[in-house]
Amino acid sequence: MKILSIQSAVAYGHVGNSAAVFPLQRIGVDVLPVYTVNFSNHTGYGAWRGPLIDPSDVRDVITGIEERGVFGQVDAILSGYQGGEGIGDVIIDAVARVKAANPAALYACDPVMGNAKSGCFVAPAIPELLRERVVPAADIITPNQFELGFLTRTEPDTLESTLASVDLAMAMGPSTVLVTSVERPDREEGTIEMLAADGEGAWIVQTPFLPMKANGSGDVTAALFTAHYVETGSAQVALERTASSIFDLLKLTLDSGARELQLVEAQESYAHPRMQFSARQVR
């Protein structure tokens, strides 16, 4: 499997491609990483160095890959945090060019905007760009519950309202939706959930809630779910594998006391997920 991953990169820590590439490689995926920013560290530190990469330079890198004749072998395009407004057009163009070479390729968009606790933390134009132009071009989207609400102009909280918001998101274009950080008032105390839906149905998986902030965990989640879905065609299997791997990554990170994801140390959880969580079909 080949995945063209167009995301940010950091030298220290693990977000964007610096979070997604290694786990994908560890499960046997050939990753073609294209960087949209090249920062010293993620912006959660409040200070960082390094450039946003000009959209024309990102486009040039993608064109160079195309010139090697590999677009026909690309099974999926993955995008995440978009540092500047022009990157959206570059991604949409890349998706069209890959799909022209391989119509079976899927585009997975992680519509990174923010979360329920912090609100939006991207450039002001990015949320509208995602909603109006990027998400409609996607086959798979992986928003958290907050981002799902923004995309669909709803306020999902219960299982029913979250499923309704998923349906609205699918009506925009994507055929598969993974919703992370699902928090509904009637869930078991001390838990958190993820929900996946496609044309075959919808499934929810519940894991213990870990009291931590883990920058980059969403990037790993989107990457693993995309790869497992492309491989198996099953939202349920992709959800269960992803939940298992991500929980063990987060638990290892929490136990270590480190601020950054223990991405390398947790590699066996990607290669050989314990499958300790079962997804329940909800429709």
C-alpha distance (Angstrom), angle and dihedral (degrees) to the residues before:
residue distance angle dihedral
M1 . . .
K2 3.81 . .
I3 3.80 123.7 .
L4 3.80 124.4 -171.7
S5 3.82 103.3 -149.0
I6 3.82 116.6 -165.1
Q7 3.80 107.2 -172.2
S8 3.77 147.0 117.5
A9 3.79 123.3 -74.0
V10 3.79 133.5 -151.2
A11 3.79 130.5 -169.0
Y12 3.81 95.1 -146.4
G13 3.78 120.1 44.5
H14 3.77 130.9 -1.6
V15 3.79 125.2 -74.2
G16 3.81 132.5 124.0
N17 3.77 112.6 -2.3
S18 3.79 88.4 -10.5
A19 3.81 85.9 65.8
A20 3.81 101.0 33.9
V21 3.79 105.4 44.2
F22 3.81 102.4 62.9
P23 3.83 97.3 47.0
L24 3.81 89.1 48.9
Q25 3.78 91.4 49.5
R26 3.81 90.1 47.4
I27 3.82 90.4 59.6
G28 3.79 91.8 48.1
V29 3.79 103.1 -93.9
D30 3.81 120.0 143.7
V31 3.82 102.2 -136.1
L32 3.79 125.3 -158.9
P33 3.83 102.4 -162.5
V34 3.80 119.8 -159.5
Y35 3.81 116.7 -175.4
T36 3.80 125.6 -138.2
V37 3.80 95.2 -178.3
N38 3.80 131.9 14.0
F39 3.79 106.3 -153.3
S40 3.77 132.2 167.9
N41 3.82 90.2 -127.4
H42 3.79 140.0 -17.8
T43 3.78 118.6 -68.7
G44 3.80 93.8 -114.2
Y45 3.79 88.1 87.7
G46 3.79 89.3 66.5
A47 3.81 91.9 -126.6
W48 3.77 130.3 62.0
R49 3.78 141.2 149.2
G50 3.75 134.5 -139.9
P51 3.78 138.6 67.6
L52 3.73 139.3 -65.8
I53 3.78 100.5 -128.0
D54 3.78 112.6 -120.1
P55 3.81 111.9 -110.5
S56 3.80 90.3 -124.4
D57 3.81 89.9 57.5
V58 3.81 91.1 48.7
R59 3.80 88.7 50.4
D60 3.80 90.6 50.3
V61 3.80 91.8 54.1
I62 3.81 90.5 50.0
T63 3.81 90.6 47.8
G64 3.80 89.6 51.4
I65 3.80 89.9 54.1
E66 3.79 89.7 48.9
E67 3.78 89.8 52.1
R68 3.78 89.4 59.5
G69 3.81 87.2 64.7
V70 3.79 96.9 -120.7
F71 3.81 101.6 120.3
G72 3.79 90.3 93.3
Q73 3.80 88.6 60.5
V74 3.82 96.0 50.3
D75 3.80 111.4 110.1
A76 3.80 97.8 -175.5
I77 3.79 142.7 8.8
L78 3.80 115.8 -144.1
S79 3.79 126.0 -165.0
G80 3.79 132.7 177.7
Y81 3.80 136.6 157.8
Q82 3.80 111.1 19.2
G83 3.76 110.7 -151.6
G84 3.80 97.2 -166.0
E85 3.79 138.8 19.8
G86 3.81 96.6 -108.4
I87 3.79 94.5 59.8
G88 3.80 91.7 75.7
D89 3.80 92.0 64.2
V90 3.80 90.6 47.5
I91 3.81 91.4 52.1
I92 3.80 94.0 46.8
D93 3.80 89.9 49.8
A94 3.81 91.6 48.3
V95 3.81 90.8 50.6
A96 3.80 91.1 52.4
R97 3.79 92.2 49.1
V98 3.80 94.4 47.8
K99 3.81 91.5 47.6
A100 3.81 90.3 49.7
A101 3.80 87.5 57.6
N102 3.82 94.8 39.2
P103 3.82 114.9 17.4
A104 3.82 90.1 -171.1
A105 3.83 92.8 62.8
L106 3.80 116.4 113.9
Y107 3.79 127.7 -143.1
A108 3.80 114.8 -141.5
C109 3.81 115.6 -167.3
D110 3.78 122.7 -168.3
P111 3.83 98.2 -161.1
V112 3.79 96.3 -149.4
M113 3.80 110.8 -165.9
G114 3.79 109.3 130.6
N115 3.76 142.2 -75.0
A116 3.79 141.3 -97.1
K117 3.80 93.9 -94.0
S118 3.81 100.3 44.1
G119 3.81 102.0 27.3
C120 3.81 118.4 -145.4
F121 3.79 115.8 -15.6
V122 3.81 101.5 175.8
A123 3.81 131.4 90.1
P124 3.83 110.7 -67.1
A125 3.81 94.9 -111.5
I126 3.82 95.6 50.8
P127 3.84 100.5 78.7
E128 3.80 93.1 53.9
L129 3.80 90.9 43.8
L130 3.79 89.8 53.7
R131 3.78 94.0 46.9
E132 3.79 98.2 43.7
R133 3.79 103.9 35.4
V134 3.79 117.3 6.4
V135 3.82 104.0 44.2
P136 3.84 93.1 49.0
A137 3.81 87.9 58.5
A138 3.82 93.1 51.9
D139 3.80 129.9 97.7
I140 3.82 93.7 -166.0
I141 3.80 127.9 28.3
T142 3.80 126.5 -174.2
P143 3.82 108.4 -166.2
N144 3.76 124.9 160.6
Q145 3.79 115.3 -121.1
F146 3.82 91.8 -93.0
E147 3.81 92.6 51.4
L148 3.80 91.4 46.2
G149 3.80 88.5 56.4
F150 3.79 92.5 51.3
L151 3.79 93.8 47.6
T152 3.80 92.7 50.9
R153 3.82 98.5 32.9
T154 3.80 89.9 -121.5
E155 3.80 137.7 114.3
P156 3.81 105.9 -127.0
D157 3.79 114.8 -167.6
T158 3.81 110.4 133.2
L159 3.78 122.6 59.1
E160 3.79 90.1 -107.8
S161 3.80 95.1 50.5
T162 3.81 91.5 44.8
L163 3.81 90.8 52.9
A164 3.81 89.5 47.7
S165 3.81 89.8 52.1
V166 3.80 89.7 48.6
D167 3.80 89.1 54.7
L168 3.80 90.1 51.8
A169 3.79 90.2 49.9
M170 3.80 91.3 50.5
A171 3.79 89.5 50.8
M172 3.82 86.9 60.7
G173 3.82 90.8 63.3
P174 3.83 114.3 -81.7
S175 3.80 117.1 111.5
T176 3.81 95.5 -161.7
V177 3.80 128.4 44.9
L178 3.79 129.2 -172.9
V179 3.81 113.9 -169.3
T180 3.79 115.8 -162.6
S181 3.81 129.9 -166.6
V182 3.79 92.7 28.9
E183 3.81 108.0 -179.2
R184 3.79 115.5 180.0
P185 3.79 122.4 174.3
D186 3.79 95.4 -123.9
R187 3.80 97.2 52.2
E188 3.77 120.0 114.7
E189 3.80 112.0 -81.9
G190 3.78 114.6 -97.7
T191 3.79 95.1 24.4
I192 3.79 139.2 106.2
E193 3.78 129.5 -164.8
M194 3.79 145.9 -148.7
L195 3.78 124.2 -154.2
A196 3.80 128.5 -158.9
A197 3.79 127.2 -170.9
D198 3.78 137.2 176.9
G199 3.77 137.2 151.1
E200 3.80 91.3 -65.8
G201 3.81 97.3 56.8
A202 3.80 143.9 -76.2
W203 3.81 131.3 -79.5
I204 3.80 134.2 -172.3
V205 3.79 127.7 -157.9
Q206 3.80 125.4 -163.4
T207 3.80 125.4 -153.2
P208 3.79 133.8 172.1
F209 3.80 113.0 -83.3
L210 3.79 112.4 -115.2
P211 3.84 115.2 -152.4
M212 3.78 99.8 -128.9
K213 3.78 145.1 98.3
A214 3.78 110.3 -123.5
N215 3.79 115.4 -174.2
G216 3.80 109.8 -154.9
S217 3.80 97.4 22.2
G218 3.80 90.2 110.4
D219 3.79 89.9 53.3
V220 3.80 91.4 53.4
T221 3.81 89.9 45.8
A222 3.81 93.7 52.6
A223 3.79 92.2 46.3
L224 3.80 96.5 49.0
F225 3.80 94.4 43.1
T226 3.80 91.0 50.3
A227 3.79 93.5 50.1
H228 3.80 94.3 45.4
Y229 3.80 91.8 46.8
V230 3.80 92.8 49.4
E231 3.81 90.0 48.5
T232 3.81 98.9 45.5
G233 3.81 106.4 20.7
S234 3.81 86.4 -138.9
A235 3.80 121.4 118.7
Q236 3.80 89.5 -166.3
V237 3.80 95.4 54.0
A238 3.81 92.4 42.5
L239 3.80 89.9 50.5
E240 3.81 94.5 49.0
R241 3.79 94.1 46.5
T242 3.79 92.3 46.5
A243 3.81 94.7 47.0
S244 3.79 90.9 50.5
S245 3.79 94.1 49.9
I246 3.79 96.1 43.4
F247 3.79 94.7 47.7
D248 3.80 91.7 52.8
L249 3.81 91.3 45.9
L250 3.80 91.1 51.8
K251 3.81 94.2 43.4
L252 3.79 91.3 51.5
T253 3.80 90.4 48.2
L254 3.81 92.6 48.3
D255 3.79 92.7 48.2
S256 3.81 91.1 49.3
G257 3.81 92.8 57.3
A258 3.82 89.5 -134.7
R259 3.79 122.6 139.8
E260 3.79 94.5 -143.2
L261 3.80 124.7 65.4
Q262 3.79 113.0 -90.8
L263 3.77 87.9 -130.7
V264 3.79 100.1 159.6
E265 3.79 95.1 39.4
A266 3.83 90.5 55.2
Q267 3.80 95.4 51.1
E268 3.80 95.7 118.4
S269 3.81 88.8 61.4
Y270 3.81 89.3 64.5
A271 3.78 97.4 40.3
H272 3.81 94.9 43.7
P273 3.83 110.5 17.2
R274 3.81 112.3 -163.5
M275 3.81 92.2 -135.2
Q276 3.79 89.6 -141.7
F277 3.82 94.0 153.1
S278 3.81 127.3 64.9
A279 3.79 121.9 -153.6
R280 3.79 117.7 -130.7
Q281 3.79 118.6 -141.5
V282 3.80 110.2 -123.5
R283 3.79 98.4 179.3
